[in-house]
Amino acid sequence: MATDYESFIAQPGRDDQIKQVRTKINELGIEYIYLQFVSITGRIMGKGIPADHWENIANGGFQLVYGSTVNLFMNRRGEYLGYGPEAAELVGVPEPETFMQLPWDKRVARLFCTLFRNREEKDNPGAYLTADCRGNLRRIHELFEKDHGLRMRHGTEPEMMWLKKDENGKPNGGYSAPYCYHIDQFESLRPVYMRVIEYGRKMGLDMIQGDHEDAPGQIELNFNYDDALRTADRLTTFRQICAQVAREFNIIACFMCKPFMGVSANGCHHNISLWKGGKDEFKPLGNDQKKLPGFEQNYMYRRGGENTFMPDGKDPQMPGKLGLHAIGGIVKHLAATTAIGCSTVNSYRRLWDTGFWAPVFADWGFQNRTTGLRVSAPGRFEYRAVDSMVNPYLMAGALLKAMDDGLRNKIDPGKPEERNIYQAMEQGKQVKKLPMTLGDALEALKNDEVIKSAMPGEMHRLYDEYKRDEWEKFLHTSTQWDLDQYLNCLP
């Protein structure tokens, strides 16, 4: 029986795609190629090769230590996280259809890769590597479609801050003043965001809107929603673009959730919907269709079909039964998904800094920003307990598993909360609070088998180990707050 690796390599049409990549390499003058995958924290990892070696790598893949999926970092005891130095090496196989020229250096291209266990492993040689969050999402989504006949489309709202540097290269305040929706402050960042938009459109991001938010240097640039895996890939690409633009302007592209207290954090709301049918539509985005800088798939967006979250009754706000069951599943599992959406110690500064519309309660409502989930428009739900440090592949997989539970078990989400949740609580409503520390969120995830199933095989072990070490490092660190609070408290 063929291994997963062998079946992947032998996919119908793959040989033709590999040849098409060679044609693109020659046509565009590509000299070097990045072979990318995404670690458990959303960091972009991989190798680079001269373009001359494309065919060898495309047909055989490259090897890299398993620990690269855990950023090859050490825990607080000086041990490698996830995998030790004795572990085998993964095999990364590039996906030809993801080929894309980098607009800031047209000699270089990138491809995403699927990861496999080493072909010489005694157990499950050549199997899909479960530490591959991107590959996991593809397989979770395919299973969801098989079981329900539905696919998730979603869009993200990545907020981030552009910060100035001091003489040591450290953050030195925002590039603009903290005035929300202020066009003049947005204008002050125009050279930066226009460069981001230019590169984004070249790489298949259909940029639809942007604004200045209410933190220093904070802007939100949105690109169009799409099928789940492509949206996650585009958010990953967006982050790469921002990092490059920051280098060009000698500033900092900050996705950290809460670098400043007393102003809004960097959230990354996920707007989700479940669809039957539809087909891909090509969007040139200003590129010459006869000489695209990437494969056509990079410019495809799934459109049409039936949005099953649309209202099916007299109430234009109320989703149909399927949508309500999906909401029920998400609300039921909000505590566990918080460990993925709010994935850092710093994430919980956002939840504790009251007055900035951060969600802290496991409830839902219409246009209600005090709840963890809201119906933001007919046909879509906004998942709010997520910030810009999120791994989008893990988040999408978790949402699919939560909705799967809701659909299978017809979970009733209860009535939507239309009041400010704080007022509702004063009036006697019993509401569950989301976990308010990373440690508590990891415990909720550990005890939720449904959401853990979005982290199959070794993924949950690796994520839990990495994030518990992060939490422990915080707990055993003295900060300036400790000195300010306790240095002179006695006698």
Phi, psi and omega in degrees: 000135182291144174284168176302319179300312182295320178294322180295315180296327185267013181304139178303134177088350183296319180300320179294320179296321178298320177293323178295325176296318177299319177299317179296318179303313181291319183295320186265353181073037180286131179249337186215149185227131171269130175254107194252146163219177188238130182284176183295340179262003180094002179286142181272121184240175174144199181226164174240146179223148169297144184297339177300334186262015184305309186298320180298315181288320182299324183271339183239337183085176176239161178249145178205150185300144177306324184297346178295336176288347178245027177069004183054041179262162178253152176278182186290351177260006178082019179255146179294135179288135171085302184223138177274176181293346179276351184291158180286185180248140176287165173243122178257126182244120182292148177259106187306324185293348179266006180305133180206130174287140176278123185291340181272345170211098190287000173278349189242142175233166176226152172222144170279155183232153169259141187253145182227156170294155181302144184287346180255008178298146177288325179253127177050052179298136177071011178283160174304136179279119184285353172276004179267097185296327181289315177296323178300316181299316179302315183287324177297318181293319179297320178293320178299316179295320179298319184282326189239350183069024184230153172231146179272132167245140178208157174234153180243158179239077186283107172273144177203164184242137174260116187246147174282160177251147170272187185294344179260007180081010180269159180302136182223054178086171182282155177288346178216171181278156185277067179245113187291133177061019183276117186295324181296320177290324174299318179298324180297337178260007185306313181302327181286305186289332177292326175293320177299314181296319179302309181293321182299314181295323176300327185259016171094009178270115178277088185290126188246330179193164178200161177199165173272129179267187190256039170231163182300125177067017188265125174227160175235123176242123184253142171242160190296150180287161182196184174307146195305312184295319180293324177296316179297318177297322182288326175294320176299316178295319179302318179295319177299318179298313181298321178297320179293316180298322177299320177297320183292330181257003180055045175231183183248128172266107189254114174259358176307139188298309190223074177288337181229136173272157178084001173222169183296151179270176175271093175275171177210065182305142177251119178261116193239153175204156179245133189232147168256130174073206184098168178212162182284138174242137181275134175237113184291331176055040177084359179272154175284113185298336180279345180217062181293145177283358178209176177295151185303328181304328181295344182248014180266142174227131181285125182222161180079183184091191182251122175277108186283357177269356181292148177302144177236019180225202182283334182278113183291346179269329190281120176297162175290181185301318181298316178297320179296320178294323176296317176301316180303318178294318181293314181297321179300324187254017183301323182298314182290320181291340176298328179295338179264315181288326177246079199266000183234162173304317182295335180305328187277350168297323178298318183286332182273339183277088189292154176097002182239027170067018176285138183281133178230005183234141181276077181211177179219161179192180177268125176048031184253105186277004177265000180249160183290337180222136177223150170278102188277340178192159177305122176096000177213150178245141178255112174275121193254343185275059183209140180235181191283000173269004187294146165275109189293336180287317177294321182294314180296319178297319179295319179295321177297317180292322178295317179290325175302316178297317180298319181288317182296320188254008177048053184288127178276121181281354187082181181286145177294143179269115181262348177275159165304128188301329179291321176293321179298322180291322177297332180271008172105001180290135176267117183232136176281135177273148173291158173305138185250008171219159177298321179300315179294322180295320179295325176294319178297319178295317180302327185263008182245099185294330181294310181288326175299331179292345172282354178237069189290166175058237183273352189300312182296319178303314182294314181296314181297316180297315181296312186284328175292324176295320177299316179295318180293322177299320177296316184293333181257024178245131172274137183241177176298328177300316179302316181294315180297323186280324194238347188302318185243028184281344176225155003278000000 
